Amino acid sequence: MRLTGVSRESVWTGLSVSTTLTNPSTRPGLRLPGRVTLTAGPDDVPIRHIRLGLVAQVEPDDPGEPRRLVQYHQVPIAGRFVVPAGRRRAVDFAVPLPWETPVTIFGGVPLMTLRTGLRTEVSVDPELEQGAMVPVFVHPLPTQQHVLAALDTLGFVMRQAGLSQGRLPGVEQALPLHERLGYWVAPLYAGPITELEVIFVANSAGLEVILWLDRRLSLTGITHQSISRFRIWHAGAEQRDWVATVDGWLREAINRHAAAASHAHWSARIGESAHVSRRPDVPVAPGYGLGGTAGSGGVGGGGDGT
């Protein structure tokens, strides 16, 4: 499947820009292949450079404010050249995706409102710039896939997904943002905590999983948060019992959480594996992705994400 984003023809230069992805479905760490095609109008068009950037909507610091479109990764693909009048010039590319690229697709469907787009920036002499945007469907790495599937098997239900700008304390990051996946807590874990956030930070060797636990008492306004970090390697992922692994992480994180809030009467510990006390429910079969068309006005749909 190919996806194409086309910018409107420039009033000043007569140049139009078309960006085509060979396959918009990808994973962190892979290369995203495609082609940028420039078509000149009645005059020669001198090009200064062409750059490709990954963009996404980031959650604002103030919940009342709208999300902001942020470019979090940029790659140059061409320097100076001239597109002759009435002619076309094609530039092929294979953009390497950062290992920390936010995941936007799980089980064939979009993760809530998360979207990522590839924006083409064409700088034209003297200073004019124009660009086209095409959506990119980022599927999880195998380790991320296993963690998300284990949470689903254990009864956690995703309630929100978003991107936060900024760096996590004590965590080595390459990108200026990170993805947060919020869950309703599964019944077997609902005593000690009421909310769970999962953050992935990946590199070529492995995956760091950050569990952000919260326990809120709405009547009293009391809240207690704690963070636990776990490291897993990509190698040997298929041989691991992921339900047992994630359950072990949760039990360890909950016990730390309870110990840190031991002064509160509502703290509770989990002393044995929760997932073996009841047979897990069968996960809901995955559905289909989003449809629509791509454009330069935002990060929209454009395929089924497969």
C-alpha positions as CSV (number, residue, x, y, z in Angstrom):
1,M,0.0,0.0,0.0
2,R,1.3,3.5,-0.9
3,L,0.3,6.8,0.7
4,T,0.8,10.2,-0.8
5,G,0.7,13.7,0.6
6,V,0.5,16.6,-1.8
7,S,1.0,20.2,-1.1
8,R,-0.8,23.0,-2.9
9,E,1.1,24.6,-5.8
10,S,3.0,27.6,-4.6
11,V,1.6,30.9,-5.8
12,W,5.1,32.4,-6.0
13,T,7.2,29.6,-7.4
14,G,4.6,27.4,-9.2
15,L,6.2,24.4,-7.4
16,S,4.1,21.5,-6.2
17,V,5.5,18.8,-3.8
18,S,4.3,15.2,-3.6
19,T,5.5,12.7,-0.9
20,T,4.8,9.0,-1.4
21,L,5.6,6.3,1.2
22,T,6.2,2.8,-0.2
23,N,4.7,1.3,2.9
24,P,3.4,3.6,5.7
25,S,3.4,0.8,8.2
26,T,6.6,0.5,10.1
27,R,8.3,-0.1,13.5
28,P,10.8,1.9,15.6
29,G,14.4,1.2,14.4
30,L,13.4,0.5,10.8
31,R,13.8,2.6,7.7
32,L,10.8,4.3,6.1
33,P,11.2,4.3,2.3
34,G,9.5,6.7,-0.1
35,R,9.9,9.4,-2.7
36,V,9.5,13.1,-2.9
37,T,8.5,14.4,-6.3
38,L,8.9,18.1,-7.2
39,T,7.0,19.6,-10.2
40,A,8.0,23.0,-11.4
41,G,5.7,25.6,-13.0
42,P,6.5,27.9,-15.9
43,D,9.9,29.0,-14.3
44,D,13.0,27.2,-13.0
45,V,12.8,26.7,-9.3
46,P,16.1,26.7,-7.3
47,I,15.9,24.4,-4.3
48,R,18.0,25.0,-1.2
49,H,17.3,21.8,0.6
50,I,14.7,19.1,1.3
51,R,14.2,17.8,4.9
52,L,11.8,15.2,6.3
53,G,10.5,15.4,9.8
54,L,8.4,13.2,12.0
55,V,5.6,15.2,13.7
56,A,3.0,14.4,16.3
57,Q,0.5,16.1,18.6
58,V,1.8,16.6,22.1
59,E,-0.3,17.1,25.3
60,P,-0.2,20.6,26.7
61,D,1.1,21.4,30.2
62,D,-2.3,23.0,30.8
63,P,-5.1,20.5,30.4
64,G,-7.4,23.3,29.2
65,E,-5.2,24.1,26.2
66,P,-5.3,22.3,22.8
67,R,-2.6,19.8,21.7
68,R,0.4,21.2,19.9
69,L,1.9,19.8,16.7
70,V,5.6,19.1,17.4
71,Q,8.4,17.9,15.1
72,Y,10.5,15.5,17.1
73,H,12.9,14.1,14.5
74,Q,14.4,15.6,11.2
75,V,16.5,14.2,8.5
76,P,18.0,16.0,5.4
77,I,17.6,14.1,2.1
78,A,18.8,16.6,-0.5
79,G,20.9,19.8,-0.9
80,R,20.9,22.5,-3.6
81,F,19.6,21.8,-7.1
82,V,17.3,23.3,-9.7
83,V,14.0,21.9,-10.9
84,P,13.7,23.1,-14.6
85,A,10.5,24.8,-15.8
86,G,7.8,22.3,-16.5
87,R,9.9,19.4,-15.4
88,R,9.8,16.9,-12.5
89,R,12.5,15.9,-10.1
90,A,12.2,12.8,-7.9
91,V,14.3,12.3,-4.7
92,D,14.2,8.8,-3.1
93,F,14.7,8.3,0.6
94,A,14.8,5.7,3.3
95,V,14.4,7.6,6.6
96,P,15.8,5.7,9.7
97,L,13.2,5.9,12.5
98,P,14.4,6.4,16.1
99,W,14.0,3.5,18.4
100,E,11.9,5.8,20.7
101,T,9.4,6.6,17.9
102,P,6.0,6.6,19.6
103,V,3.8,3.6,18.8
104,T,0.5,4.5,17.2
105,I,-1.0,1.1,16.2
106,F,-1.6,-2.0,18.3
107,G,-3.5,-5.0,17.2
108,G,-4.3,-3.4,13.8
109,V,-6.1,-0.4,15.3
110,P,-5.0,3.1,16.3
111,L,-4.0,3.8,19.9
112,M,-6.7,6.2,20.9
113,T,-5.9,9.6,19.3
114,L,-2.2,9.0,18.7
115,R,-1.0,10.0,15.2
116,T,2.4,10.4,13.6
117,G,3.1,12.1,10.3
118,L,6.0,12.6,8.0
119,R,6.3,16.2,6.9
120,T,8.3,17.3,3.8
121,E,10.0,20.6,4.1
122,V,11.2,22.1,0.8
123,S,13.2,25.3,1.1
124,V,13.1,27.4,-2.1
125,D,15.3,30.4,-2.9
126,P,15.3,33.0,-1.5
127,E,13.4,32.1,1.7
128,L,10.1,30.4,0.8
129,E,9.3,27.0,2.3
130,Q,6.4,24.6,1.7
131,G,5.7,21.1,2.7
132,A,3.4,18.1,2.4
133,M,2.5,15.7,5.1
134,V,1.6,12.0,5.0
135,P,0.6,9.7,7.9
136,V,2.8,7.0,9.3
137,F,1.5,3.9,11.1
138,V,4.0,2.9,13.8
139,H,3.6,-0.7,15.0
140,P,5.2,-1.8,18.3
141,L,8.5,-3.6,18.6
142,P,8.1,-7.3,19.6
143,T,9.0,-6.5,23.2
144,Q,6.5,-3.7,23.3
145,Q,3.9,-5.9,21.6
146,H,4.3,-8.6,24.3
147,V,4.0,-6.1,27.2
148,L,0.8,-4.6,25.7
149,A,-0.7,-8.0,25.1
150,A,0.2,-9.2,28.6
151,L,-1.5,-6.1,30.1
152,D,-4.6,-6.9,28.0
153,T,-4.5,-10.5,29.2
154,L,-4.2,-9.5,32.8
155,G,-7.3,-7.4,32.5
156,F,-6.0,-3.8,32.1
157,V,-8.1,-1.6,29.8
158,M,-6.4,1.3,28.0
159,R,-8.2,4.6,28.8
160,Q,-5.9,7.2,27.3
161,A,-2.7,7.6,25.2
162,G,-0.7,10.7,24.6
163,L,2.7,12.2,24.1
164,S,4.4,14.4,26.7
165,Q,7.2,16.8,25.9
166,G,10.3,16.7,28.1
167,R,12.7,14.2,29.4
168,L,12.2,11.7,32.2
169,P,14.5,12.0,35.2
170,G,17.3,9.4,35.2
171,V,16.3,7.9,31.9
172,E,18.5,8.1,28.8
173,Q,16.4,9.5,25.9
174,A,17.2,10.4,22.4
175,L,13.9,12.2,21.6
176,P,12.5,15.3,23.4
177,L,9.2,13.6,24.1
178,H,7.8,10.3,25.4
179,E,4.7,8.3,25.0
180,R,2.3,7.6,28.0
181,L,-0.3,4.9,27.9
182,G,-2.9,5.2,30.7
183,Y,-4.9,2.2,31.9
184,W,-7.9,1.4,34.1
185,V,-6.5,-1.0,36.7
186,A,-7.4,-4.7,36.3
187,P,-9.7,-6.0,39.1
188,L,-7.0,-8.3,40.5
189,Y,-4.8,-5.2,41.2
190,A,-7.4,-2.7,42.0
191,G,-6.9,-2.6,45.8
192,P,-3.5,-1.1,46.0
193,I,-3.7,1.2,43.0
194,T,-6.4,2.9,40.9
195,E,-4.4,4.1,37.9
196,L,-1.5,2.8,35.9
197,E,0.6,4.6,33.2
198,V,3.1,2.7,31.1
199,I,6.1,4.5,29.4
200,F,8.4,2.8,26.8
201,V,11.9,3.9,26.2
202,A,13.6,1.7,23.6
203,N,17.0,1.4,22.0
204,S,18.7,-1.1,19.7
205,A,19.5,-3.5,22.6
206,G,16.4,-3.5,24.7
207,L,13.4,-1.8,26.2
208,E,13.0,0.1,29.4
209,V,9.4,-0.1,30.8
210,I,8.4,2.5,33.3
211,L,5.3,1.8,35.5
212,W,3.7,4.9,37.0
213,L,1.3,3.9,39.8
214,D,-1.3,6.1,41.4
215,R,-3.8,5.5,44.2
216,R,-6.4,8.2,44.6
217,L,-9.1,8.5,47.2
218,S,-11.7,10.8,45.6
219,L,-13.6,11.5,48.9
220,T,-10.5,12.6,50.8
221,G,-8.4,14.0,47.9
222,I,-5.5,11.8,49.0
223,T,-3.2,10.6,46.2
224,H,0.1,8.7,46.2
225,Q,2.3,8.1,43.2
226,S,5.3,5.9,42.6
227,I,7.5,5.0,39.7
228,S,9.2,1.7,39.0
229,R,11.6,0.9,36.1
230,F,12.3,-2.4,34.5
231,R,14.7,-3.4,31.7
232,I,14.2,-6.2,29.1
233,W,16.4,-7.2,26.2
234,H,15.0,-7.7,22.6
235,A,17.0,-10.9,22.3
236,G,15.1,-14.0,23.4
237,A,11.7,-12.1,23.6
238,E,9.8,-15.0,22.0
239,Q,11.0,-17.5,24.6
240,R,9.8,-15.5,27.6
241,D,6.5,-16.0,29.5
242,W,5.3,-12.4,29.2
243,V,2.2,-12.7,31.3
244,A,4.3,-13.9,34.2
245,T,7.0,-11.3,33.5
246,V,4.6,-8.3,33.5
247,D,2.7,-9.7,36.5
248,G,6.0,-9.9,38.4
249,W,6.8,-6.3,37.5
250,L,3.3,-5.2,38.6
251,R,3.6,-7.1,41.9
252,E,7.1,-5.6,42.6
253,A,5.9,-2.1,41.7
254,I,2.8,-2.4,43.8
255,N,4.7,-3.6,46.8
256,R,7.2,-0.7,46.5
257,H,4.2,1.6,46.1
258,A,2.6,0.2,49.3
259,A,5.9,0.3,51.2
260,A,6.4,4.0,50.3
261,A,2.8,4.8,51.5
262,S,2.8,2.4,54.5
263,H,1.6,5.2,56.7
264,A,-1.8,5.2,54.9
265,H,-4.4,2.7,56.0
266,W,-5.4,1.9,52.4
267,S,-2.0,0.6,51.3
268,A,-2.0,-3.1,50.4
269,R,0.5,-5.6,49.2
270,I,0.3,-8.5,46.8
271,G,2.2,-11.5,48.1
272,E,1.5,-14.0,45.4
273,S,1.1,-14.1,41.6
274,A,-2.2,-12.4,40.8
275,H,-2.5,-13.8,37.3
276,V,-2.6,-17.4,38.3
277,S,-5.4,-17.0,40.9
278,R,-8.0,-16.8,38.0
279,R,-7.8,-17.9,34.4
280,P,-7.3,-14.8,32.3
281,D,-10.2,-13.8,30.0
282,V,-9.7,-14.3,26.3
283,P,-8.5,-11.0,24.7
284,V,-10.8,-9.3,22.4
285,A,-9.9,-10.0,18.7
286,P,-8.2,-7.0,17.0
287,G,-10.2,-4.9,14.6
288,Y,-9.3,-2.8,11.7
289,G,-7.4,0.5,11.4
290,L,-8.5,3.9,10.4
291,G,-9.4,5.2,6.9
292,G,-9.3,8.5,5.2
293,T,-6.8,10.5,3.2
294,A,-3.6,12.3,3.9
295,G,-3.1,16.0,3.5
296,S,-0.8,18.8,4.5
297,G,-3.2,20.3,7.1
298,G,-2.5,17.8,9.8
299,V,-1.9,14.2,10.8
300,G,-4.9,12.3,9.6
301,G,-5.9,8.8,8.5
302,G,-4.8,7.2,5.3
303,G,-4.9,3.4,5.5
304,D,-5.6,0.4,7.6
305,G,-2.3,0.3,9.4
306,T,-1.5,-3.2,8.2
